[in-house]
């Protein structure tokens, strides 16, 4: 079968912005990336039409990563007003193929196209080719996904793993969870390992320390933790976050025996990557009793590329069109 040449449209659509780009189907490279407000534009379809007009781009296939649950033809965005039918949009845009995938599926697929030498490595040896991979990311929420290789293809395994019970190992962490259980019916990983998770942990620590519990935003926690006159409650929050990210990542690695590597996405870790690398993250990742030695071998990589979602969408559609990743 002759492979399709040229470009496909790829997109990464969140609650605030829609990022569109062209992916070269032969080599996976991106070009003509543009960002559009999802608040100031009436619909995604009109944004794509506008993109065509502004760039003069030619494409008849597209893959859009979108930050919402996909359950059928009708799509309603979670954090912006866009709502549409996939089949109707495909007809209106005269596309041969229009794929929508979850944004974290795209992030997972990005690890098939971003070289590990372009990521930040934290411990371990080297990845085993075609072995399972685990991907998780702390940002607005806690995303979790896996990649397995079968039949010559990388298959993303979507997951709601961010909502599993959180496991802790120390009395101090138990005390934090005890406070959070008063606030939430279910204390999941996302309740601690996310933007609002930072706030939840900070407020629990401030209460444990008999300090004033401030109403702050996630970025305030990191800013106060690394200020010259660091807030001790915020500093401890970051330390707890690093440890629990390690423990959580180690669990993911054991779940699927991720000899292909564990990959960290999301916007939080890159904010303090140097501190993260020196933290207890790696020791907690490996601290799995009889499986310590197995975890010591598995490398962890932090994805810091801002266009990872677009690259992942590009990898997804290239594979769908017959290319080998």
Residue pairs with C-beta under 8 A, 6 or more apart in sequence:
1 322
3 25
3 26
3 321
3 322
3 323
4 25
4 61
4 321
4 322
5 25
5 26
6 25
6 58
6 59
7 22
7 23
7 24
7 25
7 31
7 57
7 58
7 59
8 22
8 23
8 25
8 59
8 61
8 62
8 63
8 314
8 317
8 318
8 321
9 20
9 21
9 22
9 23
9 48
9 51
9 57
9 59
9 61
9 62
9 63
9 64
10 20
10 21
10 22
10 23
10 30
10 62
10 63
10 64
10 65
10 310
10 313
10 314
10 317
11 18
11 19
11 20
11 21
11 44
11 48
11 62
11 63
11 64
11 65
11 66
11 310
11 313
12 18
12 19
12 64
12 65
12 103
12 106
12 307
12 309
12 310
12 313
13 19
13 38
13 44
13 64
13 65
13 66
13 67
13 77
13 82
13 103
14 38
14 67
14 79
14 80
14 103
15 38
15 67
15 77
15 78
15 79
15 80
16 37
16 38
16 39
16 79
16 80
17 35
17 36
17 37
17 38
18 35
18 36
18 37
18 38
18 41
18 44
18 47
19 33
19 34
19 35
19 36
19 307
19 309
19 310
20 33
20 34
20 35
20 36
20 47
20 48
20 51
21 30
21 31
21 32
21 33
21 34
21 307
21 310
21 314
22 30
22 31
22 32
22 55
22 57
22 59
23 29
23 30
23 310
23 311
23 313
23 314
23 317
23 318
24 30
24 31
25 317
25 318
25 321
25 323
26 323
28 113
28 311
28 314
28 315
28 318
30 307
30 310
30 311
30 314
32 55
32 57
33 307
33 310
34 51
34 54
34 55
36 47
36 50
36 51
38 44
38 47
38 77
38 80
38 82
39 80
39 81
41 47
41 50
43 82
43 84
44 64
44 82
44 84
44 89
45 84
45 89
45 92
45 93
48 62
48 93
49 93
51 57
59 95
60 94
60 95
60 96
60 97
61 95
61 96
61 97
61 98
61 317
61 321
62 93
62 95
62 97
62 98
62 99
62 317
63 98
63 99
63 100
63 101
63 313
63 314
63 316
63 317
63 320
64 98
64 99
64 100
64 101
64 313
65 100
65 101
65 102
65 103
65 105
65 106
65 107
65 309
65 310
65 312
65 313
66 75
66 77
66 100
66 101
66 102
66 103
67 77
67 78
67 79
67 102
67 103
68 75
68 76
68 77
68 78
68 102
69 78
69 102
70 100
70 101
70 102
73 85
73 86
73 87
74 83
74 84
74 85
74 86
75 82
75 83
75 84
75 85
75 86
75 100
76 82
76 83
77 83
86 98
86 100
89 98
90 97
90 98
97 317
97 320
97 321
99 316
99 317
99 320
101 313
101 316
102 158
103 309
104 135
104 137
104 143
104 144
104 145
104 158
104 265
105 145
105 156
105 158
105 312
105 316
106 308
106 309
106 310
106 312
106 313
106 316
107 135
107 137
107 143
107 145
107 265
107 303
107 308
107 309
107 312
108 133
108 135
108 145
108 146
108 147
108 156
108 263
108 312
109 147
109 154
109 156
109 312
109 313
109 315
109 316
109 319
110 265
110 303
110 305
110 308
110 309
110 311
110 312
110 315
111 133
111 135
111 147
111 261
111 263
111 301
111 303
111 312
112 147
112 154
112 315
112 325
113 311
113 312
113 314
113 315
113 325
114 303
114 305
114 308
114 311
116 127
116 261
116 299
116 301
118 305
119 263
119 301
119 302
119 303
119 304
120 273
120 277
120 301
120 302
120 304
121 299
121 300
121 301
122 276
122 277
122 281
122 282
122 299
122 300
122 301
122 302
123 282
123 285
123 286
123 296
123 299
123 300
124 261
124 296
124 297
124 298
124 299
124 300
125 297
125 298
125 299
126 299
127 133
127 259
127 260
127 261
127 299
128 259
128 260
129 260
130 149
130 260
131 149
131 257
131 258
131 259
131 260
132 146
132 147
132 148
132 149
132 256
132 257
132 258
132 259
132 260
133 146
133 147
133 148
133 258
133 260
133 261
133 262
133 263
134 144
134 145
134 146
134 249
134 252
134 253
134 255
134 256
134 258
134 261
134 262
134 263
135 143
135 144
135 145
135 146
135 147
135 262
135 263
135 264
135 265
136 142
136 143
136 144
136 145
136 161
136 162
136 248
136 249
136 252
136 262
136 263
136 264
136 265
136 266
137 143
137 264
137 265
137 266
137 303
138 193
138 194
138 195
138 197
138 241
138 245
138 264
138 266
138 268
138 269
139 194
139 195
139 265
139 266
139 267
139 268
140 194
140 195
141 162
141 190
141 194
142 161
142 162
142 163
142 188
142 189
142 190
142 193
142 194
142 197
142 266
143 162
143 265
143 266
144 159
144 160
144 161
144 162
144 252
145 156
145 157
145 158
145 159
145 161
146 156
146 157
146 159
146 252
146 256
146 258
147 154
147 155
147 156
147 157
147 260
148 154
148 155
148 157
148 256
149 155
149 260
152 324
153 319
153 325
154 315
154 319
154 325
156 316
161 189
161 252
162 188
162 189
162 190
162 193
162 194
163 186
163 188
163 189
163 190
164 188
164 189
165 186
165 187
165 188
165 189
166 177
166 187
166 188
166 189
166 191
166 192
166 193
166 244
166 248
167 247
167 248
167 251
168 174
168 176
168 177
168 244
168 247
169 247
169 284
169 287
172 208
172 240
173 240
173 243
173 244
175 204
175 208
176 192
176 201
176 204
176 205
176 208
176 240
177 187
179 204
179 207
179 208
180 187
180 191
180 192
180 200
180 204
181 187
183 200
184 191
189 244
189 248
190 197
191 197
191 200
192 200
192 201
192 240
192 241
192 244
193 241
193 244
193 245
193 248
194 268
195 218
195 268
196 218
197 241
198 218
198 221
198 222
198 237
198 238
198 241
198 268
199 216
199 217
199 218
199 221
201 237
201 240
201 241
202 216
202 221
202 233
202 234
202 237
203 213
203 214
205 233
205 236
205 237
205 240
206 212
206 213
206 214
206 233
207 213
209 232
209 233
211 233
216 224
218 268
220 234
221 234
221 237
221 238
222 234
222 238
222 268
222 271
222 272
224 230
224 231
224 234
225 231
225 234
225 235
225 237
225 238
225 272
226 238
226 272
226 275
238 272
238 275
238 279
239 279
239 280
241 268
242 275
242 276
242 279
242 280
242 281
242 284
243 279
243 280
243 281
243 284
244 284
245 264
245 269
245 276
245 281
245 284
246 280
246 281
246 282
246 283
246 284
246 285
246 286
246 287
247 284
247 285
247 287
249 262
249 264
249 281
249 285
249 300
250 284
250 285
250 286
250 287
250 288
250 295
252 258
252 262
253 262
253 285
253 295
253 298
254 288
254 291
254 294
254 295
257 294
258 298
259 297
259 298
261 298
261 299
261 300
261 301
262 285
262 298
262 299
262 300
262 301
263 300
263 301
263 302
263 303
264 300
264 301
264 302
264 303
265 303
265 308
269 276
269 302
270 302
270 304
273 302
273 304
276 302
281 300
282 300
285 295
285 300
286 292
286 295
286 296
287 295
288 294
288 295
305 311
315 325
318 325
319 325
